Amino acid sequence: MFKNLRILFCILSVACVAVTIFIFVYFLWWGFLPLAGACGFAALMFLCKRMQESEELKKNPPPPAGDFITGKAENKEKKDGE
């Protein structure tokens, strides 16, 4: 779902930027409205990207990384002294 929203917000952002050029030429300061819309859609696109990455990380967590000295990954079930 987030991937589709990212694509949609990207297309809307690019469309707003394209419209901004023509509005600045013909209506001068009114060009800031679609420019603000482009910034808003770009922010929503990056928000959806962050949410998609966190959702994918919850579904598929990375394997445990080892210590750079010993090279062994720490087992969370075992505690020191047990």
C-alpha positions as CSV (number, residue, x, y, z in Angstrom):
1,M,0.0,0.0,0.0
2,F,2.8,2.5,0.9
3,K,4.6,1.7,-2.3
4,N,1.5,2.8,-4.3
5,L,1.1,5.9,-2.2
6,R,4.7,6.8,-2.8
7,I,4.3,6.5,-6.6
8,L,1.1,8.6,-6.5
9,F,2.6,11.3,-4.3
10,C,5.7,11.4,-6.6
11,I,3.5,11.9,-9.7
12,L,1.5,14.6,-8.0
13,S,4.6,16.4,-6.8
14,V,6.1,16.4,-10.3
15,A,2.8,17.6,-11.8
16,C,2.7,20.5,-9.3
17,V,6.2,21.5,-10.2
18,A,5.4,21.4,-13.9
19,V,2.3,23.6,-13.4
20,T,4.3,26.0,-11.2
21,I,6.5,27.1,-14.1
22,F,3.5,28.2,-16.2
23,I,1.7,29.8,-13.3
24,F,4.7,31.9,-12.4
25,V,4.9,33.0,-16.0
26,Y,1.3,34.1,-16.3
27,F,0.1,34.8,-12.8
28,L,3.4,35.7,-11.0
29,W,3.1,35.2,-7.2
30,W,0.3,32.7,-7.5
31,G,3.0,30.2,-8.5
32,F,3.8,29.7,-4.9
33,L,0.6,27.7,-4.3
34,P,1.4,24.8,-6.5
35,L,5.0,25.0,-5.3
36,A,3.8,24.6,-1.8
37,G,1.6,21.7,-3.0
38,A,4.7,20.1,-4.6
39,C,6.6,20.4,-1.3
40,G,3.7,18.9,0.6
41,F,3.4,15.9,-1.8
42,A,7.1,15.4,-1.6
43,A,7.0,15.3,2.2
44,L,4.1,12.8,2.1
45,M,6.2,10.7,-0.4
46,F,9.1,10.6,2.0
47,L,6.8,9.8,5.0
48,C,5.3,6.9,3.1
49,K,8.8,5.7,2.3
50,R,9.8,5.7,5.9
51,M,6.6,3.9,7.0
52,Q,7.1,1.3,4.3
53,E,10.7,0.6,5.4
54,S,9.7,0.3,9.0
55,E,6.9,-2.1,8.1
56,E,9.2,-4.2,6.0
57,L,11.7,-4.2,8.9
58,K,9.0,-5.5,11.3
59,K,8.1,-8.3,8.9
60,N,11.7,-9.3,8.1
61,P,14.1,-8.3,10.8
62,P,17.8,-8.4,9.9
63,P,19.9,-11.3,11.2
64,P,21.9,-10.5,14.4
65,A,25.2,-8.9,13.7
66,G,28.3,-10.2,15.4
67,D,30.8,-8.3,17.5
68,F,33.7,-6.9,15.6
69,I,36.3,-8.5,17.9
70,T,34.9,-12.0,18.5
71,G,32.7,-12.3,15.4
72,K,30.0,-14.1,17.3
73,A,26.4,-12.8,17.5
74,E,25.0,-12.4,20.9
75,N,22.1,-14.7,21.7
76,K,19.4,-12.7,23.4
77,E,17.9,-15.7,25.2
78,K,21.1,-16.5,27.0
79,K,22.3,-14.1,29.7
80,D,25.8,-13.9,31.1
81,G,26.3,-16.3,33.9
82,E,23.4,-18.6,32.9
